[in-house]
């Protein structure tokens, strides 16, 4: 492909137009690690776009050979650079990925459940950063609620550094869908505790038991948790801070809470193991 034909324009629109991504059920991904994680996790690849004139690395050769169900499209380097949103050099391969359904049942729930709700985020980069942290600290999934930036925005996909393919990330309209899902899980025997983060929380983060099945609530970057989510939370916790900063940004706050949850759970496992020895 050497011209900005209709096919190219469709793919280009996926970068900046959320509605077109949603209608097509597709989004673009670049980079060895993100594409490799997607392949490892079995995500459907609809097309692989590559530089038609550039010798391919062994990784790219293997990818194109093994992904037999994906369409292969050779493209001029300058056009590939546009799709890769790079001014100087084109990525070696861009994958056109199939978007999964926004189904909360994609998120696995058991007695060790740890999930994150990000309410009305405005920055797609923050979504990707929280996905990355949630994956790193062993969470089971991310739920994005309300009028929000898009999980599949290129900035979110890049910020997740491939974790978007390892961690189920689901978009829902409101708190109602989440709480109905939580109620169903509770009736099935998993006593999920809904824990909100708020600078005016009544309990310090380190004093709250995060070894229980837990759904963490992270609020909007500017206004924090909505009044509705505060009312629905079983507990509001605050992150103790001693410096001059009055608050953390959403991604940093989520990382702090997830890290503490992972620490508590690791300590609990060691204590249980010692007690059973």
C-alpha positions as CSV (number, residue, x, y, z in Angstrom):
1,X,0.0,0.0,0.0
2,X,1.6,3.2,-1.1
3,X,-1.3,5.7,-1.1
4,X,-3.7,7.1,1.5
5,X,-6.6,5.1,0.1
6,X,-9.8,4.3,1.9
7,X,-8.4,1.4,3.8
8,X,-5.5,3.5,5.1
9,X,-8.0,6.2,6.2
10,X,-10.1,3.7,8.1
11,X,-7.0,2.6,10.1
12,X,-5.9,6.2,10.6
13,X,-9.4,7.1,12.0
14,X,-8.9,4.3,14.6
15,X,-6.2,6.4,16.2
16,X,-8.2,9.5,17.0
17,X,-11.9,8.6,16.7
18,X,-13.3,6.6,19.6
19,X,-16.7,6.1,17.8
20,X,-15.0,4.7,14.8
21,X,-13.0,2.3,17.0
22,X,-16.1,1.2,18.7
23,X,-18.1,0.7,15.4
24,X,-15.2,-1.2,13.8
25,X,-14.5,-3.2,17.0
26,X,-10.8,-2.6,16.3
27,X,-7.8,-0.7,17.6
28,X,-4.1,-0.3,16.6
29,X,-1.1,-1.6,18.5
30,X,2.6,-1.2,17.9
31,X,5.7,-2.4,19.7
32,X,7.3,-5.8,20.2
33,X,6.2,-6.3,23.8
34,X,2.5,-5.3,23.4
35,X,2.0,-7.4,20.3
36,X,3.9,-10.3,21.9
37,X,1.7,-10.2,25.0
38,X,-1.4,-10.0,22.9
39,X,-0.3,-13.1,21.0
40,X,0.6,-15.0,24.2
41,X,-2.8,-14.2,25.6
42,X,-4.7,-15.3,22.5
43,X,-6.1,-11.9,21.4
44,X,-7.5,-12.1,17.9
45,X,-5.4,-10.1,15.4
46,X,-7.3,-9.0,12.3
47,X,-4.4,-7.6,10.3
48,X,-0.6,-7.1,10.5
49,X,0.7,-4.1,8.7
50,X,4.4,-4.0,8.0
51,X,7.0,-2.1,6.0
52,X,6.9,-3.5,2.5
53,X,10.5,-2.4,1.7
54,X,12.4,-3.1,5.0
55,X,14.1,-6.4,5.9
56,X,12.1,-8.0,8.7
57,X,13.5,-9.1,12.1
58,X,13.2,-12.7,13.1
59,X,10.4,-11.6,15.5
60,X,8.4,-10.0,12.7
61,X,9.0,-13.0,10.4
62,X,7.8,-15.4,13.0
63,X,4.8,-13.2,13.8
64,X,3.6,-13.0,10.2
65,X,4.2,-16.8,9.7
66,X,2.4,-17.9,12.9
67,X,-0.6,-15.5,12.7
68,X,-2.2,-17.3,9.8
69,X,-5.7,-15.9,10.4
70,X,-4.5,-12.3,10.2
71,X,-4.5,-10.3,6.9
72,X,-1.0,-9.2,5.9
73,X,-0.6,-5.7,4.5
74,X,2.7,-4.3,3.1
75,X,2.8,-0.5,3.4
76,X,5.1,2.3,2.5
77,X,7.3,3.5,5.4
78,X,6.0,7.0,5.5
79,X,2.4,5.7,5.8
80,X,3.4,3.2,8.4
81,X,5.0,6.0,10.4
82,X,1.7,8.0,10.3
83,X,-0.2,5.0,11.7
84,X,2.5,4.5,14.3
85,X,2.2,8.2,15.2
86,X,6.0,8.6,14.8
87,X,7.6,11.5,12.8
88,X,11.0,10.0,12.2
89,X,10.9,6.2,11.9
90,X,8.1,3.8,11.2
91,X,7.4,0.8,13.6
92,X,8.3,-2.5,12.1
93,X,4.8,-3.9,12.5
94,X,1.4,-2.5,13.5
95,X,-1.3,-4.9,14.6
96,X,-5.0,-4.3,14.0
97,X,-6.5,-5.9,17.1
98,X,-10.1,-7.1,17.7
99,X,-11.7,-5.3,20.6
100,X,-13.3,-7.7,23.2
101,X,-16.8,-7.3,24.6
102,X,-17.3,-5.0,27.6
103,X,-18.5,-7.9,29.8
104,X,-17.8,-7.8,33.5
105,X,-17.7,-11.6,33.6
106,X,-14.4,-11.4,31.8
107,X,-13.0,-10.5,35.2
108,X,-12.2,-13.6,37.3
109,X,-13.5,-13.5,40.9
110,X,-12.4,-15.8,43.7
111,X,-11.6,-15.5,47.4
112,X,-8.4,-13.6,46.5
113,X,-10.1,-11.1,44.3
114,X,-8.5,-7.7,43.8
115,X,-10.1,-5.4,41.3
116,X,-10.0,-1.7,40.5
117,X,-12.7,0.8,39.4
118,X,-11.5,4.0,37.7
119,X,-14.4,6.4,37.7
120,X,-14.8,9.0,34.9
121,X,-11.1,9.2,34.0
122,X,-10.2,12.1,31.7
123,X,-6.7,11.0,30.7
124,X,-6.2,7.9,28.6
125,X,-2.6,7.8,29.7
126,X,-3.8,7.4,33.3
127,X,-6.0,4.5,32.3
128,X,-3.0,2.7,30.7
129,X,-0.8,3.5,33.7
130,X,-3.4,2.0,36.2
131,X,-3.8,-1.1,33.9
132,X,0.0,-1.5,34.1
133,X,0.1,-1.1,37.9
134,X,-2.9,-3.4,38.4
135,X,-1.2,-6.1,36.3
136,X,2.1,-5.7,38.1
137,X,0.5,-6.0,41.6
138,X,-1.7,-9.0,40.8
139,X,-5.1,-7.5,40.3
140,X,-7.8,-9.4,38.4
141,X,-9.3,-6.6,36.4
142,X,-10.0,-2.9,35.8
143,X,-13.5,-1.4,35.4
144,X,-13.9,2.1,33.9
145,X,-17.2,3.7,34.7
146,X,-19.1,6.8,33.5
147,X,-18.3,9.3,30.9
148,X,-14.6,8.6,30.5
149,X,-11.6,8.5,28.3
150,X,-11.3,5.3,26.2
151,X,-9.4,2.2,27.4
152,X,-8.4,1.6,23.7
153,X,-7.2,5.1,23.0
154,X,-3.6,4.8,21.6
155,X,-2.3,6.7,24.7
156,X,-3.8,4.2,27.0
157,X,-2.6,1.2,25.0
158,X,1.0,2.7,25.0
159,X,1.0,3.5,28.7
160,X,-0.1,0.0,29.6
161,X,3.1,-1.4,27.9
162,X,1.2,-4.6,26.9
163,X,-0.6,-5.1,30.2
164,X,-3.9,-4.2,28.5
165,X,-3.7,-7.7,27.0
166,X,-3.0,-9.4,30.3
167,X,-5.6,-7.6,32.5
168,X,-9.3,-7.6,31.6
169,X,-10.4,-4.0,31.3
170,X,-14.1,-3.4,31.0
171,X,-16.1,-0.2,30.3
172,X,-19.5,0.2,31.9
173,X,-21.9,3.2,32.0
174,X,-22.4,3.7,35.7
175,X,-22.1,2.4,39.3
176,X,-25.3,0.4,38.9
177,X,-23.8,-2.2,36.6
178,X,-20.8,-2.6,38.9
179,X,-22.8,-3.0,42.0
180,X,-25.2,-5.5,40.4
181,X,-22.1,-7.5,39.4
182,X,-20.7,-7.2,43.0
183,X,-24.0,-8.3,44.5
184,X,-24.1,-11.4,42.2
185,X,-20.6,-12.3,43.3
186,X,-21.5,-11.9,46.9
187,X,-24.5,-14.2,46.5
188,X,-22.1,-16.8,45.0
189,X,-20.0,-16.7,48.2
190,X,-17.3,-14.1,47.5
191,X,-17.7,-11.3,50.1
192,X,-16.3,-8.4,48.0
193,X,-15.5,-5.3,50.1
194,X,-15.8,-2.0,48.2
195,X,-13.0,0.3,49.2
196,X,-12.9,3.9,48.1
197,X,-9.8,6.1,48.2
198,X,-10.4,9.6,49.4
199,X,-8.2,12.3,51.1
200,X,-10.9,12.6,53.7
201,X,-11.2,8.8,54.3
202,X,-11.8,7.7,57.8
203,X,-9.1,5.0,57.9
204,X,-5.4,5.1,56.9
205,X,-4.7,2.8,54.0
206,X,-2.1,0.7,56.1
207,X,-4.7,0.1,58.8
208,X,-7.3,-1.4,56.5
209,X,-7.3,-5.2,55.7
210,X,-6.8,-5.5,52.0
211,X,-6.4,-9.3,52.1
212,X,-10.1,-9.7,51.8
213,X,-11.8,-9.9,48.3
214,X,-11.5,-6.2,47.5
215,X,-12.7,-3.8,44.8
216,X,-10.7,-0.5,44.9
217,X,-12.3,2.7,43.8
218,X,-10.2,5.4,42.2
219,X,-11.8,8.7,41.4
220,X,-11.6,11.3,38.6
221,X,-8.3,13.0,38.3
222,X,-9.7,16.5,39.2
223,X,-12.8,15.9,41.4
224,X,-12.0,12.5,43.0
225,X,-14.6,10.0,43.8
226,X,-18.2,10.9,43.1
227,X,-20.7,11.3,46.0
228,X,-22.5,8.2,44.6
229,X,-19.4,6.0,44.8
230,X,-18.6,7.4,48.3
231,X,-22.0,6.3,49.5
232,X,-21.6,2.9,47.9
233,X,-18.2,2.2,49.4
234,X,-18.0,-0.1,52.4
235,X,-14.9,1.8,53.6
236,X,-13.1,5.0,52.6
237,X,-9.4,4.9,53.1
238,X,-6.8,7.7,52.9
239,X,-3.2,7.5,51.9
240,X,-1.1,9.1,54.7
241,X,1.2,11.9,53.3
242,X,3.7,14.0,55.1
243,X,5.0,16.3,52.5
244,X,3.5,19.6,51.2
245,X,1.5,17.8,48.4
246,X,-2.2,17.7,49.3
247,X,-2.9,14.7,47.1
248,X,-1.5,12.2,44.5
249,X,-2.6,12.0,40.9
250,X,-5.0,9.1,40.1
251,X,-2.4,6.7,38.7
252,X,0.0,7.3,41.6
253,X,-2.7,6.8,44.2
254,X,-3.9,3.6,42.5
255,X,-0.3,2.3,42.4
256,X,0.2,3.1,46.1
257,X,-3.0,1.2,47.1
258,X,-2.3,-1.7,44.9
259,X,1.3,-2.0,46.2
260,X,-0.1,-2.0,49.8
261,X,-2.6,-4.7,48.9
262,X,0.1,-6.9,47.4
263,X,2.3,-6.3,50.4
264,X,-0.4,-7.3,52.8
265,X,-1.4,-10.4,50.8
266,X,2.3,-11.6,50.5
267,X,2.7,-11.1,54.3
268,X,-0.5,-13.0,55.0
269,X,0.6,-15.9,52.7
270,X,3.9,-16.1,54.5
271,X,2.2,-16.1,57.9
272,X,-0.2,-18.8,56.8
273,X,2.7,-20.9,55.5
274,X,4.6,-20.5,58.7
275,X,1.6,-21.5,60.7
276,X,1.0,-24.6,58.7
277,X,4.7,-25.7,58.7
